[in-house]
Amino acid sequence: MSTIWKYIQFLSLDVVAGAVISSLFVSRTIGVRIDSPILIGLGIAIWLIYTVDHLMDANAIKGPAKNPRHAFHQRNFKILVALAVGAFLLGLWNISFLRMETIKFGGILIFCVGVYFFTIRMAQRKSLLHKEVSAAMIYGFGVFAGPLSMTHEISTTTAFLFVQFFIIVLLNLFIFPLYEIESDRQDSMDSIAISLGEQRVRRMIHFFFALSFVMLMIGFLMFGEFWSLNYWFRAQYLLMAMVVVLAGLAFWPDTFKKRGLYRILGDGIFFIPALSLL
């Protein structure tokens, strides 16, 4: 992994880009246009959520972290805190360019993020299943908030698309801890793989894969009539590609563990929806 890409990953910039691309994908699929301030607000929100979470993890580790991401946040703690404050202020300024409906959705997202950090803090990071499910919900809602704020109704098909995307995010968050279980143990960091056990997490992953493929079949067979067939079916093919990549990461870990390839592909799946914009 090149030095530049390593820092892009440590700073969660790939996650931010994936979220913005996914939001554009959702807007194209449901037939709405979203403005630049919405995408800027989404990028700032996602970056702040991930950065604050990583800073909390790094601060909780006693001694030098073994996980490269945590070690980076330990070394650059003060700089990242300053950048987070600056990003927060930029986000406040960006609000003045948003439509009221978008601000309402953003307010809901901010409330959910506050509840997430508060409950994780109160639980002393022991309720890891709650953490991963909540994180997936926040990421999914953040991606959908902009497009939903531009439409006057939330249809059954939009809700169906959200559930499909949510499951993909959840799979992503469940698979990564299996790859990082040793470094998390060395850092005395709890994770869902450690707290629930590898076998239980793998069973949950298998269940969500099965659910994803069932929903893809339903998406291809039942919902294509609602919107432009090209956009809807293209969305289903792209979601299927994302699930297939995650399946490779889940079932062939030895192939992707070397040189952090699992991180590149795992976060990279959120670039796949960019194909819908061509």
C-alpha positions in Angstrom: 0.0 0.0 0.0 1.5 3.3 -1.0 2.2 6.0 1.5 -0.3 8.4 0.0 -3.1 5.8 0.0 -2.2 4.8 3.6 -2.7 8.3 4.8 -6.0 8.6 2.8 -7.2 5.6 4.7 -5.9 6.7 8.1 -7.8 10.0 7.6 -10.9 8.2 6.4 -11.0 10.3 3.2 -11.8 7.1 1.2 -14.8 6.6 3.5 -15.9 10.2 2.9 -15.5 9.8 -0.9 -17.5 6.6 -0.8 -20.3 8.2 1.1 -20.6 11.1 -1.3 -20.5 8.7 -4.3 -23.2 6.5 -2.7 -25.4 9.5 -2.0 -25.1 10.5 -5.7 -26.0 6.9 -6.6 -29.1 7.0 -4.4 -30.2 10.3 -5.8 -29.8 9.0 -9.4 -31.7 5.8 -8.6 -34.7 7.5 -7.0 -34.8 10.3 -9.6 -33.7 13.5 -7.7 -30.9 15.9 -8.0 -28.8 17.0 -4.9 -26.8 20.3 -4.6 -23.2 20.6 -3.8 -23.8 22.0 -0.2 -25.6 18.8 0.6 -22.6 16.7 -0.5 -20.2 19.0 1.3 -22.3 18.7 4.5 -22.4 14.9 4.1 -18.6 14.7 3.6 -17.9 16.8 6.7 -20.4 14.9 8.9 -19.0 11.4 7.9 -15.4 12.6 8.4 -16.2 14.0 11.8 -18.0 10.9 12.9 -15.1 8.6 11.8 -12.4 10.9 13.1 -13.9 11.4 16.5 -14.5 7.7 16.9 -10.9 6.9 16.0 -9.6 9.5 18.3 -11.7 8.0 21.2 -10.3 4.6 20.3 -6.7 5.9 20.2 -7.2 7.8 23.5 -8.5 4.6 25.2 -5.4 2.6 24.4 -2.7 2.5 27.0 0.7 2.7 25.4 1.6 2.7 21.7 -1.1 1.1 19.6 -0.4 -1.9 17.4 -3.2 -1.1 14.9 -1.6 1.3 12.4 -4.8 3.4 12.2 -5.0 3.8 16.0 -1.2 4.5 16.1 -1.6 7.3 13.5 -4.4 8.9 15.6 -2.3 8.7 18.7 0.7 10.4 17.1 -1.4 13.1 15.5 -4.0 13.5 18.3 -3.8 17.3 18.8 -3.5 18.0 15.1 -6.6 15.9 14.3 -8.6 17.5 17.1 -7.8 20.9 15.7 -8.8 19.7 12.2 -12.0 18.3 13.6 -12.9 21.6 15.2 -12.2 23.4 11.9 -14.3 20.9 10.0 -17.2 21.4 12.5 -17.0 25.2 12.0 -17.0 24.7 8.2 -20.0 22.5 8.6 -21.9 25.2 10.5 -21.1 27.7 7.8 -22.3 25.3 5.1 -25.7 25.0 6.8 -26.6 28.5 5.5 -26.6 27.1 2.0 -28.9 24.2 2.7 -32.7 23.9 2.1 -34.8 23.7 5.3 -35.9 20.1 4.5 -32.2 19.1 4.3 -31.5 20.9 7.6 -34.3 18.9 9.2 -32.8 15.6 8.0 -29.4 16.8 9.1 -30.7 17.6 12.6 -32.1 14.1 12.9 -28.6 12.7 11.9 -26.8 14.9 14.4 -29.2 13.8 17.1 -28.6 10.1 16.2 -24.8 10.7 16.2 -25.1 12.3 19.7 -27.1 9.3 21.0 -24.5 6.9 19.4 -21.5 8.5 21.1 -23.3 9.0 24.4 -24.5 5.4 24.6 -21.2 4.0 23.6 -19.5 6.1 26.2 -22.0 5.0 28.9 -21.6 1.4 28.0 -17.8 1.8 28.1 -17.7 0.4 24.6 -18.8 -3.1 25.7 -22.1 -3.2 23.7 -20.3 -3.8 20.4 -23.3 -5.2 18.5 -25.1 -2.0 19.4 -22.1 0.0 18.2 -21.9 -1.6 14.8 -25.6 -1.6 14.1 -25.9 2.0 15.2 -22.8 3.0 13.0 -24.4 1.3 10.0 -27.7 3.0 10.5 -26.0 6.4 10.9 -23.8 5.9 7.8 -26.8 4.7 5.8 -29.1 7.5 6.9 -26.3 10.0 6.2 -26.0 8.7 2.6 -29.8 8.8 2.1 -30.6 12.1 4.0 -29.7 14.4 1.1 -31.7 12.6 -1.6 -34.7 12.1 0.8 -34.7 15.8 1.6 -35.2 16.5 -2.1 -38.3 14.3 -2.5 -41.8 14.7 -1.0 -42.4 11.1 -0.1 -40.5 8.0 1.1 -41.8 5.2 -1.1 -41.7 1.4 -0.4 -39.0 1.1 -3.1 -36.8 3.8 -1.5 -37.2 2.0 1.9 -36.2 -1.3 0.2 -33.1 0.3 -1.3 -32.2 1.7 2.1 -32.4 -1.8 3.7 -30.2 -3.2 1.0 -27.6 -0.5 1.5 -27.8 -0.8 5.3 -27.1 -4.5 5.1 -24.0 -3.9 2.9 -22.7 -1.4 5.4 -23.3 -3.8 8.3 -21.5 -6.6 6.5 -18.6 -4.2 6.0 -18.5 -3.4 9.7 -18.8 -7.0 10.7 -16.0 -8.3 8.4 -13.3 -5.9 9.3 -13.0 -6.9 13.0 -12.3 -10.5 11.9 -9.2 -9.2 10.1 -8.1 -7.0 13.0 -8.8 -9.3 15.9 -5.2 -9.9 16.8 -4.1 -6.2 16.8 -7.3 -5.3 18.8 -6.3 -8.0 21.4 -2.8 -6.6 21.5 -4.2 -3.1 22.1 -6.7 -4.4 24.7 -9.4 -3.0 22.4 -12.8 -4.7 22.4 -14.5 -5.5 19.1 -17.5 -7.3 18.0 -15.3 -10.3 17.0 -13.8 -10.4 20.5 -16.9 -9.7 22.5 -19.3 -12.1 20.6 -16.7 -14.6 19.3 -15.5 -15.2 15.8 -17.9 -18.1 15.1 -21.0 -16.1 16.2 -19.9 -13.1 14.1 -19.4 -15.4 11.1 -22.8 -16.9 11.5 -24.3 -13.4 11.5 -22.3 -12.5 8.4 -23.6 -15.7 6.6 -27.2 -14.7 7.6 -26.8 -11.2 6.2 -25.2 -12.5 3.0 -28.2 -14.8 2.5 -30.6 -11.9 3.2 -28.7 -9.6 0.8 -29.0 -12.2 -2.1 -32.7 -12.8 -1.3 -33.4 -9.0 -1.5 -31.4 -8.7 -4.7 -33.7 -11.4 -6.2 -36.7 -9.5 -5.0 -35.2 -6.2 -6.4 -34.7 -7.7 -9.8 -38.1 -9.5 -10.0 -40.6 -7.3 -8.2 -39.5 -3.6 -8.0 -38.2 -2.9 -11.5 -41.5 -1.5 -12.7 -41.5 1.6 -10.4 -38.8 3.8 -11.8 -36.8 3.9 -15.0 -35.8 0.3 -15.6 -32.3 1.3 -16.6 -31.6 3.1 -13.3 -33.3 0.5 -11.0 -31.7 -2.6 -12.6 -28.3 -0.8 -12.8 -28.6 -0.1 -9.1 -29.4 -3.8 -8.3 -26.4 -4.9 -10.4 -24.1 -2.5 -8.6 -25.4 -3.5 -5.2 -24.8 -7.2 -6.2 -21.2 -6.3 -7.1 -20.7 -4.8 -3.7 -22.0 -7.9 -2.0 -19.8 -10.2 -4.1 -16.7 -8.2 -3.2 -17.6 -8.5 0.5 -18.3 -12.2 0.1 -14.7 -12.6 -1.2 -13.4 -10.8 1.8 -15.5 -12.9 4.2 -14.8 -16.3 2.7 -11.2 -16.0 1.5 -9.5 -13.9 4.3 -6.0 -15.3 3.6 -6.0 -13.9 0.1 -6.9 -10.3 1.2 -5.1 -10.0 4.5 -1.7 -9.2 3.0 -0.7 -5.6 2.9 -4.1 -4.4 4.1 -5.8 -5.3 0.9 -9.0 -6.1 2.8 -9.2 -2.4 3.8 -8.7 -1.2 0.3 -11.4 -3.5 -1.1 -13.8 -3.2 1.8 -13.9 0.6 1.8 -13.5 0.6 -2.0 -16.9 -1.1 -2.6 -18.5 2.3 -2.0 -16.8 3.5 -5.1 -18.6 0.9 -7.2 -21.9 3.0 -7.3 -19.9 5.6 -9.2 -20.6 3.5 -12.3 -24.3 4.6 -12.0 -23.2 8.1 -12.8 -21.6 7.3 -16.1 
